Amino acid sequence: GKTTKPSEADNVGTVVQLSPADNVAAKQREKRRQAAVEAREQDFTYFRYRIDTSGDDPLACFVFSAALDPEADYSPYVEFRPAFKPALSVEGRELCVGGLTFGSERTATLLSGLPAADGRTLKNTEEVPIDFADRPPYVGFKGTGVILPREDADGLPIETVNVDKVEVTVSRINDRALAFKRISEGQTTAQGSYSWTWGEDDPDDVKEELFKGTIDIQRKQNAPVISVFPLEATIGTLKPGAYFVTVKDADDISESVGPAASSSRWIMLTDLAITAYEGENGIDVTLRSLKDGKPVSDTAVQLVARNNDVLSETKSDQQGRAVFPAELTKGQGNLAPKLILAISAKGELAALDLTRAPVDLSDDNVGGRNTPDMIDAYLYTDRGIYRPGETVQLTAMLRDRTGRAVTDRAGNLVLYRPNGLIAEKVRFDNPDPAAVQHGFVLPKGASRGEWRVQAEMDGLSGSSGTVRFSVEDFVPQRIAVDLKTDEETPVKLGGTRDVEISSRFLYGAPGAGLTVKTEARIEPQPNPFPDYKDFHFGRYDSTFQQRILEFDDVTTDGAGAAVVHLEPGNAGSNAGMPLRLNTVVSVLEPGGRAVSESVRVPYRPEPLYIGLKPGFDYSV
């Protein structure tokens, strides 16, 4: 009859079965936990903000949990202390604020109700302090080019921010070393960062230092300053070669901050510009002046291989051209062409690196025409569209491959129907040196569609030239119509508005005695009050049934003029929204065809309109 109490060891690994009530409670707790997690995930919330100081002006971007609407106006939901008018932009989940300045502090308030793209809104108002320190020192070159025109440039533009003095180093790399280097825009390094120039971009093993000194900068706090360094005056006498310029902040920088801000760039100081075209016949080079674009003649031009051998040297002719035959361009390995160098008598040097990618013209229409056969025929017509029974005036110019007129070859002008069958063939012998001309009379029952005429020459297969035109049932407009009325002042209830009509025939005579028909559609006017463009007028649950008003016909006088009186009466008086008269005036040609023009006149049949400006940018 002795009772033994189980020990804790006996309970290790024991499965305890919950009572039904405990099971229900556990499930309810788990359900509440999951609901809380889902609620947190479903809430539209503000996460954080980030700053972007890469531009001239800083940006502050507020990051939210969901995408924003790029079409929405978020200005009512963002306030600043001190107040200012921000430039807001949306990208994805970010609302970015422009118009801020460096060295300033502000507090941004994101108001509750700020909407996401899916209609959810920010539940809580958030205050975000924004603090922009001064811009870090910056030293660089203005632009990305490496060519500095010798004739017109005042000097080398150096761009700095929050810098009082820069150290400038100028080195020269002679023309014989350029085959082993790459003329590039160099690199710019921020204060505290480390960088190295290496490989073909690094001139250290071939450069000759010409100048090292400092220049003072007229500093403007947190604003970029452009200073011009007189490179040509510093160099003195020009010698063929390129220049490598390094600029850096000359202020004493503590070791804890790191290296000073700096920048380096290759520079070609020259007035020569090289353009090269490579094809089956070799390389065709053109030299022009950067100053006026004129060809530069009698200038030495070299083709240099990868191993620095001069494969060929010539001089530009009166058109600035120099040609290197194809045999010189077929070298392999170290004998492959690397550079084209142009050296003037003044010591200027221009270089074109042939190993770089050529200009990509794939997006441009540079395919041109196929190379013509022995004869190239250019055909054109007096119009591009004709009616059945009209005459197609055709001209064909016949030229050989050198552009000379063809006068000793006979042929045919062949007119083809849209189905490809021949409609007419016209023979010509000993064509006129200027052109062959013929008038094709289209049949009264000509098929509608695209017709074509081909020039087919004796002794040659196929077509030497083609022109296409359309045959359609169209009626060309014979008169022009102009309308004049007041399209700014609204027409009130019971009021009228005169529309002045002027018509004339296209050959110049006034459109006298022509019938004028007028109708006006009464419709809601979008943006009726420009000063209240954010307001909505009219009941949200009402629609306006458009009405068509027809007015009495009038006839133009001897000068082609007429006046139509727009009298809407009491139409639309209960619309509850601003309206307009979308008026179409049609003048009938003698054959009965209407030529129409339109005007839109504001219509206000009610004395007062109530508008509401929503505090949100989504529909409810």
SELO-448230 format. One record per residue (C-alpha): x, y, z. Coordinates in Angstrom, 1 decimal. Layout:
N
x y z
X Y Z;
...
***
This chain:
620
x y z
0.0 0.0 0.0;
3.0 2.4 -0.3;
2.8 5.3 -2.8;
5.9 6.4 -4.6;
6.4 9.9 -6.1;
8.1 9.9 -9.5;
11.4 11.7 -9.7;
12.3 14.4 -12.2;
14.5 11.9 -14.0;
11.5 9.7 -14.5;
9.8 12.6 -16.3;
12.6 13.3 -18.8;
11.2 12.7 -22.3;
7.7 12.3 -21.1;
5.0 13.5 -23.5;
2.4 15.6 -21.8;
-1.0 15.7 -23.4;
-2.8 19.1 -23.2;
-6.4 19.3 -22.1;
-9.0 20.5 -24.7;
-9.2 23.9 -23.1;
-5.4 24.3 -23.2;
-5.4 23.4 -26.9;
-8.0 26.1 -27.7;
-6.0 28.7 -25.7;
-2.7 27.8 -27.5;
-4.4 28.1 -30.9;
-5.8 31.5 -30.0;
-2.4 32.7 -28.8;
-0.8 31.6 -32.1;
-3.6 33.2 -34.1;
-3.1 36.5 -32.3;
0.7 36.3 -32.8;
0.3 35.7 -36.6;
-2.2 38.5 -36.9;
0.2 40.9 -35.2;
3.0 39.9 -37.6;
0.7 40.3 -40.6;
-0.5 43.6 -39.4;
3.1 44.8 -39.0;
3.9 43.6 -42.5;
0.8 45.1 -44.0;
1.2 48.6 -42.4;
2.6 51.3 -44.6;
5.5 52.7 -42.6;
8.5 55.0 -42.8;
11.8 53.1 -42.5;
14.7 55.5 -42.6;
16.3 58.2 -44.7;
19.5 58.3 -46.7;
21.5 61.2 -48.0;
23.1 61.7 -51.4;
25.9 64.2 -51.6;
27.3 63.3 -55.0;
25.8 66.3 -56.8;
26.2 70.0 -56.5;
23.2 70.0 -54.1;
22.4 67.3 -51.5;
19.4 65.1 -51.6;
17.5 63.6 -48.7;
15.5 60.5 -49.5;
12.9 59.0 -47.2;
12.5 55.2 -47.5;
9.1 53.6 -46.9;
8.0 50.0 -46.7;
6.1 50.1 -50.0;
6.3 51.7 -53.4;
5.1 55.3 -53.8;
3.0 56.7 -56.6;
5.2 58.7 -59.0;
2.2 60.7 -60.2;
1.0 61.8 -56.8;
1.6 65.2 -55.2;
3.3 64.6 -51.9;
3.9 68.2 -51.0;
0.9 68.4 -48.6;
2.3 65.6 -46.6;
5.9 66.9 -46.1;
6.6 69.9 -43.9;
10.0 71.4 -42.9;
11.3 73.6 -40.1;
12.7 76.1 -41.1;
10.1 76.2 -43.9;
11.1 76.1 -47.5;
9.7 74.9 -50.8;
11.2 71.5 -51.6;
11.6 69.8 -55.0;
10.0 66.3 -54.4;
10.6 63.3 -56.6;
9.6 59.7 -56.3;
11.5 56.6 -57.2;
10.3 53.2 -56.1;
9.9 53.3 -52.3;
11.9 56.6 -51.9;
10.6 60.1 -51.6;
13.6 62.4 -52.3;
13.8 66.0 -51.4;
15.8 68.5 -53.5;
16.5 72.1 -52.9;
18.5 71.5 -49.7;
21.9 73.1 -49.0;
25.1 71.9 -47.5;
25.9 73.2 -44.0;
22.3 73.4 -43.0;
20.0 71.7 -40.5;
16.2 71.1 -40.9;
13.5 68.9 -39.4;
11.2 67.1 -41.8;
7.7 66.1 -40.7;
6.0 63.3 -42.6;
2.3 63.7 -42.0;
-0.1 60.8 -41.4;
-2.1 60.1 -44.4;
0.9 60.1 -46.8;
-0.3 57.5 -49.4;
1.5 54.6 -50.9;
0.9 53.5 -54.6;
-1.5 50.8 -53.5;
-3.7 53.2 -51.4;
-2.4 52.4 -47.9;
-1.5 55.5 -45.9;
1.0 56.4 -43.2;
-0.7 56.0 -39.8;
1.7 57.9 -37.6;
3.3 61.3 -38.2;
7.1 61.0 -38.3;
9.7 63.7 -37.5;
13.1 63.3 -39.2;
16.1 65.6 -38.4;
18.2 66.3 -41.5;
21.7 67.6 -41.0;
24.1 68.3 -43.9;
27.6 69.1 -43.0;
29.9 71.1 -45.4;
30.8 69.4 -48.6;
34.1 67.5 -48.5;
37.0 69.1 -50.4;
37.0 68.2 -54.1;
39.5 68.7 -56.8;
38.9 67.7 -60.4;
38.8 68.8 -64.0;
35.7 70.4 -65.7;
34.3 67.9 -68.2;
35.7 64.6 -69.4;
37.6 65.6 -72.6;
41.3 65.1 -73.1;
41.8 67.5 -76.0;
42.4 71.2 -75.1;
42.2 73.4 -78.2;
45.4 75.4 -78.5;
43.9 78.4 -80.4;
40.7 79.3 -78.5;
41.0 77.8 -75.0;
42.1 80.2 -72.2;
43.6 77.4 -70.3;
42.8 74.1 -68.5;
39.7 74.4 -66.3;
40.1 73.0 -62.8;
37.0 72.5 -60.6;
37.3 72.7 -56.8;
34.9 72.7 -53.8;
36.0 74.0 -50.4;
39.6 74.2 -51.4;
41.8 77.3 -51.0;
44.9 76.2 -52.9;
45.8 73.4 -55.3;
49.2 71.9 -56.3;
49.6 71.4 -60.0;
52.1 69.1 -61.6;
52.6 69.1 -65.4;
54.6 66.4 -67.2;
55.3 65.7 -70.9;
55.3 62.3 -72.6;
57.0 62.5 -76.0;
55.4 61.2 -79.2;
57.7 58.2 -79.4;
56.4 56.8 -76.1;
52.7 57.1 -76.9;
52.5 53.7 -78.6;
53.0 52.1 -75.1;
50.5 54.3 -73.3;
46.7 55.1 -73.4;
45.5 58.6 -73.4;
42.7 58.6 -71.0;
40.6 61.0 -68.8;
42.5 59.8 -65.7;
40.8 59.5 -62.4;
39.5 61.7 -59.5;
40.0 60.7 -55.9;
38.0 62.0 -52.9;
39.7 63.2 -49.7;
40.6 60.2 -47.5;
40.5 57.7 -50.4;
43.4 55.9 -52.0;
43.9 55.3 -55.7;
46.6 54.4 -58.2;
47.2 54.9 -61.9;
48.6 51.8 -63.4;
49.1 50.0 -66.7;
48.9 51.9 -69.9;
47.3 54.8 -68.1;
50.4 55.4 -65.9;
53.0 57.7 -67.5;
55.5 57.5 -64.6;
58.1 55.4 -66.6;
58.2 57.7 -69.6;
57.2 61.2 -68.4;
59.3 64.3 -68.1;
58.2 66.8 -65.4;
57.9 70.3 -66.7;
56.2 72.2 -63.9;
55.2 71.9 -60.2;
53.7 74.7 -58.3;
50.5 76.0 -56.5;
47.7 78.3 -57.5;
45.3 80.1 -55.2;
41.6 79.5 -55.5;
38.8 82.1 -54.9;
36.9 79.8 -52.6;
33.1 79.8 -52.2;
31.8 77.8 -49.3;
30.1 74.6 -50.5;
30.0 75.8 -54.1;
32.0 74.6 -57.1;
34.6 77.0 -58.3;
36.2 76.9 -61.8;
39.8 78.2 -62.1;
41.7 78.3 -65.3;
45.3 77.1 -65.3;
47.4 78.6 -68.2;
48.8 75.3 -69.5;
50.3 76.6 -72.8;
52.0 79.5 -71.1;
53.4 77.2 -68.4;
54.8 74.7 -71.0;
56.5 77.3 -73.1;
57.7 76.0 -76.5;
55.5 73.2 -77.8;
57.1 69.9 -78.6;
55.4 66.9 -80.1;
53.8 64.8 -77.3;
51.0 64.6 -74.8;
50.8 66.0 -71.3;
49.9 64.5 -67.9;
48.4 66.9 -65.4;
47.9 66.2 -61.7;
46.1 68.5 -59.3;
45.6 68.0 -55.6;
44.5 70.0 -52.5;
47.5 71.8 -51.2;
46.3 72.3 -47.7;
47.9 70.4 -44.9;
45.9 67.3 -44.2;
46.4 65.3 -41.1;
47.3 61.6 -41.5;
44.2 60.6 -39.7;
42.1 62.1 -42.5;
44.1 60.4 -45.3;
45.3 61.5 -48.7;
44.2 64.9 -50.0;
41.6 65.2 -52.7;
43.3 64.9 -56.1;
42.7 64.3 -59.8;
44.9 63.5 -62.9;
44.3 63.6 -66.6;
46.0 63.1 -69.9;
45.9 66.3 -72.1;
46.4 66.8 -75.8;
47.2 70.5 -76.4;
46.5 70.9 -80.1;
44.4 72.5 -82.8;
44.5 69.3 -85.0;
41.6 66.9 -85.2;
41.9 63.5 -86.8;
39.1 61.5 -88.4;
40.0 58.1 -89.9;
37.9 55.7 -92.0;
39.1 52.1 -92.4;
37.9 49.9 -95.2;
39.1 47.5 -97.9;
41.4 50.0 -99.5;
43.2 50.9 -96.2;
42.9 53.8 -93.8;
41.7 57.2 -95.1;
42.7 60.0 -92.7;
41.3 63.6 -92.7;
42.9 66.4 -90.7;
40.9 69.5 -89.8;
41.4 72.5 -87.5;
39.5 72.6 -84.3;
39.2 76.3 -84.6;
37.3 76.6 -87.9;
36.8 73.1 -89.2;
38.9 73.8 -92.3;
41.2 71.1 -93.8;
44.8 71.2 -92.6;
47.3 70.5 -95.4;
51.1 69.8 -95.6;
51.1 68.2 -92.1;
53.1 65.0 -91.3;
50.9 62.0 -90.6;
52.3 58.7 -89.2;
51.0 55.2 -88.9;
52.6 53.7 -85.8;
52.7 50.0 -84.8;
52.2 48.5 -81.4;
56.0 48.1 -81.1;
56.5 51.8 -81.9;
57.7 51.2 -85.4;
56.6 53.9 -87.9;
54.9 51.8 -90.5;
54.5 54.7 -92.9;
54.7 58.5 -93.0;
53.0 60.9 -95.4;
51.7 64.4 -95.6;
48.1 65.7 -95.8;
47.1 67.1 -99.2;
45.1 70.3 -99.9;
41.9 68.6 -98.7;
43.6 67.5 -95.5;
43.6 63.9 -96.6;
46.2 61.2 -96.1;
45.9 57.6 -97.2;
47.6 54.5 -95.8;
47.2 51.5 -98.2;
45.6 48.3 -97.0;
48.9 46.4 -97.0;
50.1 48.5 -94.1;
47.1 47.6 -92.0;
47.4 43.9 -92.1;
50.3 43.5 -89.6;
49.8 41.0 -86.8;
50.9 41.1 -83.1;
53.4 43.9 -82.4;
53.3 45.0 -86.1;
49.6 45.7 -85.9;
48.6 49.4 -86.3;
48.3 51.1 -83.0;
48.2 54.9 -83.5;
47.8 57.6 -86.1;
49.9 60.6 -85.2;
49.7 64.1 -86.9;
52.5 66.5 -86.1;
52.4 70.1 -87.2;
55.3 72.4 -87.9;
54.3 74.3 -84.7;
55.0 71.3 -82.5;
51.3 70.3 -82.1;
50.4 66.7 -81.9;
47.1 64.9 -82.4;
46.8 61.1 -81.8;
44.1 58.6 -82.7;
44.2 55.2 -81.0;
43.2 52.6 -83.5;
42.8 49.9 -80.8;
39.8 51.7 -79.3;
36.3 50.9 -80.4;
35.3 52.8 -83.5;
32.3 55.2 -83.5;
29.1 53.1 -83.2;
26.7 54.2 -86.0;
24.4 51.1 -85.7;
21.5 53.3 -84.4;
21.8 55.6 -87.4;
20.6 55.0 -91.0;
24.0 54.6 -92.5;
23.3 51.4 -94.5;
22.9 53.5 -97.7;
21.8 52.0 -101.0;
23.1 48.8 -102.6;
25.9 49.4 -105.1;
24.2 49.9 -108.5;
24.9 47.7 -111.4;
26.3 49.2 -114.6;
23.4 51.7 -114.7;
21.8 53.4 -111.7;
18.3 54.9 -112.4;
16.7 57.4 -110.1;
12.9 57.6 -110.7;
10.5 60.1 -109.2;
6.8 61.2 -109.7;
5.0 64.5 -109.3;
2.9 63.2 -106.4;
2.7 60.2 -104.2;
-1.0 59.4 -104.5;
-3.4 59.4 -107.5;
-7.0 58.7 -108.3;
-8.1 56.4 -111.1;
-7.9 58.1 -114.5;
-5.3 60.7 -113.5;
-1.9 61.0 -115.1;
1.3 60.0 -113.3;
4.2 62.3 -114.5;
7.4 60.2 -114.2;
11.0 61.3 -114.5;
13.9 58.9 -114.7;
17.5 60.0 -114.4;
20.0 57.4 -115.8;
23.6 57.4 -114.6;
26.6 55.0 -114.7;
28.6 54.0 -111.6;
30.7 57.2 -111.9;
27.7 59.5 -112.0;
27.8 60.3 -115.7;
24.7 60.5 -117.8;
23.8 57.4 -119.8;
23.0 58.3 -123.5;
23.8 55.1 -125.4;
21.7 52.5 -123.8;
18.0 51.8 -124.6;
15.5 50.4 -122.2;
11.9 50.3 -121.0;
9.8 52.1 -118.3;
7.4 49.4 -117.0;
4.3 50.2 -115.0;
3.2 47.4 -112.7;
-0.2 46.9 -111.0;
-0.5 46.1 -107.3;
-0.9 42.4 -108.2;
2.4 42.4 -110.0;
1.1 42.3 -113.6;
2.3 44.7 -116.2;
-0.1 47.6 -117.0;
2.0 49.4 -119.5;
5.5 49.3 -121.0;
7.1 52.4 -122.6;
10.2 52.0 -124.8;
13.0 54.6 -125.0;
16.1 54.8 -127.2;
19.1 57.0 -126.9;
17.8 58.8 -123.7;
18.2 62.5 -123.2;
21.4 63.3 -121.1;
19.2 65.0 -118.5;
16.4 62.5 -118.0;
13.6 60.4 -119.5;
10.1 61.7 -119.0;
6.7 60.1 -119.6;
3.1 60.5 -118.5;
1.3 57.3 -117.5;
-2.5 57.6 -117.8;
-4.1 55.4 -115.1;
-7.2 53.5 -116.2;
-10.6 54.6 -115.0;
-11.0 51.3 -113.2;
-7.4 51.2 -111.9;
-6.9 48.9 -109.0;
-6.5 50.6 -105.6;
-3.3 50.0 -103.9;
0.5 50.4 -104.4;
1.7 50.7 -108.0;
5.3 50.9 -109.2;
7.4 51.9 -112.2;
10.7 50.2 -112.9;
13.5 51.2 -115.3;
14.7 48.0 -117.1;
17.8 48.5 -119.3;
18.7 46.4 -122.4;
21.4 43.9 -121.6;
20.9 44.1 -117.9;
18.8 41.7 -115.8;
16.4 43.1 -113.2;
15.5 46.6 -112.4;
18.0 49.6 -112.5;
15.6 51.7 -110.4;
12.1 51.7 -108.9;
9.5 54.3 -107.7;
6.2 53.5 -106.0;
3.0 55.4 -105.6;
-0.6 54.8 -104.4;
-3.9 54.8 -106.3;
-6.8 55.6 -104.0;
-10.3 57.1 -104.0;
-9.5 60.3 -102.3;
-10.9 63.8 -102.7;
-8.3 66.6 -102.2;
-9.5 69.5 -100.1;
-10.3 72.6 -102.2;
-11.0 75.3 -99.6;
-9.5 76.5 -96.4;
-11.6 77.6 -93.3;
-10.5 79.9 -90.5;
-12.6 80.6 -87.3;
-12.3 83.5 -84.9;
-14.1 83.9 -81.6;
-13.5 84.6 -77.9;
-12.5 81.3 -76.4;
-11.7 82.7 -72.9;
-14.8 84.5 -71.7;
-17.6 82.1 -70.6;
-21.1 82.3 -72.2;
-23.7 82.9 -69.5;
-27.2 81.4 -69.3;
-29.2 83.0 -72.1;
-26.1 84.6 -73.6;
-24.7 84.3 -77.2;
-21.3 84.1 -78.8;
-20.5 85.0 -82.3;
-18.1 82.9 -84.4;
-16.6 84.7 -87.4;
-15.9 82.4 -90.4;
-13.6 83.1 -93.3;
-13.3 80.7 -96.2;
-11.2 80.7 -99.4;
-10.4 78.4 -102.2;
-6.8 77.1 -102.2;
-6.1 78.7 -105.5;
-6.8 82.1 -103.9;
-10.4 83.2 -104.6;
-12.7 83.8 -101.6;
-15.2 81.0 -100.8;
-18.3 83.0 -101.7;
-21.8 81.5 -101.6;
-20.9 78.4 -99.6;
-23.2 76.8 -97.1;
-22.1 76.8 -93.5;
-23.4 74.2 -91.0;
-22.7 74.4 -87.3;
-23.3 72.1 -84.3;
-22.1 72.3 -80.7;
-21.6 69.6 -78.2;
-22.3 70.6 -74.6;
-19.8 68.8 -72.4;
-18.0 69.1 -69.0;
-15.0 71.4 -69.2;
-11.7 69.9 -67.8;
-9.8 72.3 -65.5;
-12.4 75.1 -65.8;
-10.7 77.5 -63.4;
-6.9 77.4 -63.9;
-6.3 79.1 -60.5;
-8.1 76.2 -58.8;
-6.7 73.3 -60.8;
-6.6 71.0 -57.7;
-10.3 71.5 -57.0;
-13.1 69.2 -58.3;
-16.4 70.7 -59.3;
-19.8 68.9 -59.4;
-21.3 66.1 -57.4;
-19.0 63.0 -57.1;
-21.9 60.7 -57.9;
-23.4 62.5 -60.9;
-22.7 62.4 -64.6;
-23.6 64.8 -67.3;
-25.4 63.6 -70.4;
-23.8 65.4 -73.3;
-26.1 67.2 -75.7;
-25.8 68.2 -79.3;
-27.1 71.6 -80.4;
-27.6 72.3 -84.1;
-27.8 75.9 -85.3;
-29.3 77.4 -88.5;
-27.3 77.2 -91.7;
-25.8 80.4 -93.0;
-24.1 81.3 -96.4;
-20.8 83.0 -96.9;
-20.9 86.4 -98.5;
-18.9 87.6 -101.5;
-15.7 87.8 -99.4;
-16.1 84.3 -98.2;
-17.1 85.5 -94.7;
-20.0 84.5 -92.4;
-21.1 84.8 -88.8;
-22.7 82.0 -86.7;
-24.5 82.9 -83.4;
-24.0 80.4 -80.7;
-27.2 80.5 -78.5;
-27.3 77.5 -76.1;
-30.5 78.8 -74.4;
-31.0 77.1 -71.1;
-29.4 73.9 -72.1;
-27.3 72.4 -69.2;
-28.7 74.8 -66.6;
-29.0 72.0 -64.0;
-25.7 70.3 -64.7;
-24.0 71.4 -61.5;
-20.6 71.6 -63.1;
-18.8 74.0 -65.5;
-19.4 73.2 -69.2;
-18.1 74.2 -72.6;
-19.5 74.4 -76.1;
-17.3 72.2 -78.3;
-18.3 73.8 -81.6;
-17.7 72.3 -85.1;
-18.2 74.6 -88.1;
-18.4 72.9 -91.5;
-18.2 74.8 -94.8;
-19.5 72.8 -97.8;
-17.4 72.8 -101.0;
-19.3 73.2 -104.3;
-19.3 69.4 -104.7;
-20.8 69.0 -101.2;
-17.7 67.9 -99.3;
-17.4 69.5 -95.8;
-14.3 71.2 -94.6;
-14.5 71.5 -90.8;
-12.8 73.5 -88.0;
-13.7 73.7 -84.3;
-13.6 76.1 -81.4;
-14.2 75.4 -77.7;
-16.1 78.1 -75.8;
-16.6 78.0 -71.9;
-20.3 77.8 -70.9;
-21.5 78.8 -67.4;
-25.3 78.4 -67.2;
-25.2 78.6 -63.4;
-24.1 81.7 -61.4;
-22.1 79.7 -58.8;
-19.9 76.6 -58.7;
-18.7 74.8 -55.6;
-15.4 73.0 -55.7;
-13.6 70.7 -53.2;
-9.9 70.1 -52.9;
-9.2 66.6 -51.7;
-6.6 66.0 -49.1;
-5.5 62.8 -50.8;
-4.4 61.7 -54.3;
-6.3 58.4 -54.6;
-9.9 57.5 -55.3;
-12.4 56.5 -52.6;
***
